[in-house]
Amino acid sequence: MSLKKKATKGSIWTSLTRTGINVVDFLVYAYLARVLTLEEFGLAGFCFLFIEFANTLVNAGVNQNLVQRDKWEDRYAASTMTFVAGMGLVVVIGILGIGAPIAYYSYSELAAWVVASLAPITLVTSLQVVVSGKLLREFKNKQMGVAKFCATLISATTIVILAEIGYGLWALIIGKLVNAVIQYLLLIYVAKFKPYFHFNRDDNKELIRFCLPLFGMTVMNFLHRKASNLFTGIVLGPASFALLAAAHKGELVINQVTMSSINTMVVPSFSRVEDKTKLGGLYVKMVSITAIIVLPIFLGLAAIADPFITVAFGEKFAPSAEFMTISAFGMIPSVVAWFLPNLLIANGKTKEAFNLTLLNIVSSVFVAGATIWFGVKIMLISVVVSAFVLLPVRLWIVDRHIRISKTDLFKAIFPSIFASLSMFTFLILIKERLATYLSNDIFLLVGLVALGGVTFVLVLFLFFGKFAVATSKELISLLSKKAKK
């Protein structure tokens, strides 16, 4: 099977399984949003940020290193596992010694206990890293996805049962722990890999040399993605954090299914392209296909945020709708910039990828920290505007190493942007009128989704017929079993 087919098949399976995982996760999230108070819901989410951050530390660059190596060696994998597990243990001690006290003095004793209870997840995650790297390297996305989906189902069942019998907030904590352990055991099974520990100083030096720039980049990426939530929780408290988290939840689910699924295949596929001069053109094609899938979904979600939030989370989360609409527009520059760091990594430019990620501190952490004092709405608008302003700078940094035609890139994404904005405008104009005929929020939501889909397709084919036909053929070619090997 050709590299193109392997990458496409891998992305499809990753997307399918992530769809299942995120649907289950979203249903549990929506259930807990109704069961817990805003304060409890926000507190749980804020405490879990500590664990998410810890998980990024133990996973920084290790998968990419295992994937881009010329050949797989069990000895090297064992050295990597020893290295990562050691990091995991150190980070867990840091959570217990630093994270829990911060949660105690910033919030409450309950917050400290929640953070401490979640700490073992990081150690289990560190053990998963090498196994996941092996599966990604071998394009076994299907097996990995099925394992993670099964773990998610077991975890979701555990959470709902415990919540129903009165465990409240602790139902979520126990469910997260169950998910981490079950996922690790299933990944070991599908990878057919027997993990063991081995220490080698030279292997560790190679790991540090490759991963150190990615470590800083991963930390900054986390801060970039979570800055608005983090500052909201610190400055405005758990209730405001819960509202913003709900606004981001729908976008996060879509992102995991689309952008993140494609991103996992950037390093495995692009690192194996022999003629590096073709990377720029391949990148433009990937962005074009991603834009035509992602942009209408995000801008459609922005238009139907009101009924979506009410149906998904209940009336108490109604203020989240405005936050969701604002944040969705940040996807226009993101669809271009999202894959750039991994494009550089695939070309062995890890330090340059790190420098590129430094811009995220300006576009999110600094902006969010400076504007949260004026309210969540002002902060979100400022973050979106900064993403547009800094996009040309990001492209300039990459262009020094990988030539990307700005003209071709603009031509590739403009039809999707135009059609998506047209759809958004139409839905905003018709939403109130349609609501007079469809008083039920669920029926209104379904009607708007249907109208949005039809509008996007009509605009795309009416104004950009040649582009629409060519992109459709490209998608069919990627998905077709008869594609050339």
HELIX and SHEET records of a PDB file:
HELIX    1   1 LEU A    3  VAL A   35  1                                  33    
HELIX    2   2 LEU A   38  ASN A   59  1                                  22    
HELIX    3   3 VAL A   62  GLN A   68  1                                   7    
HELIX    4   4 ASP A   74  GLY A   94  1                                  21    
HELIX    5   5 ILE A   95  GLY A   99  3                                   5    
HELIX    6   6 ALA A  100  SER A  106  1                                   7    
HELIX    7   7 GLU A  109  LEU A  118  1                                  10    
HELIX    8   8 PRO A  120  ARG A  137  1                                  18    
HELIX    9   9 ASN A  141  GLU A  164  1                                  24    
HELIX   10  10 LEU A  169  ALA A  191  1                                  23    
HELIX   11  11 ARG A  201  LEU A  236  1                                  36    
HELIX   12  12 PRO A  238  VAL A  257  1                                  20    
HELIX   13  13 MET A  259  ASN A  263  1                                   5    
HELIX   14  14 VAL A  266  PHE A  270  1                                   5    
HELIX   15  15 LYS A  276  LYS A  278  5                                   3    
HELIX   16  16 LEU A  279  ALA A  303  1                                  25    
HELIX   17  17 ALA A  305  PHE A  313  1                                   9    
HELIX   18  18 GLU A  315  PHE A  317  5                                   3    
HELIX   19  19 SER A  320  ALA A  328  1                                   9    
HELIX   20  20 MET A  331  ALA A  337  1                                   7    
HELIX   21  21 LEU A  340  ALA A  346  1                                   7    
HELIX   22  22 THR A  350  ASN A  360  1                                  11    
HELIX   23  23 ILE A  361  PHE A  366  3                                   6    
HELIX   24  24 VAL A  367  THR A  371  1                                   5    
HELIX   25  25 ILE A  372  PHE A  374  5                                   3    
HELIX   26  26 VAL A  376  ASP A  399  1                                  24    
HELIX   27  27 LYS A  406  TYR A  437  1                                  32    
HELIX   28  28 ASP A  441  PHE A  463  1                                  23    
HELIX   29  29 GLY A  465  LEU A  479  1                                  15    
END                                                                             
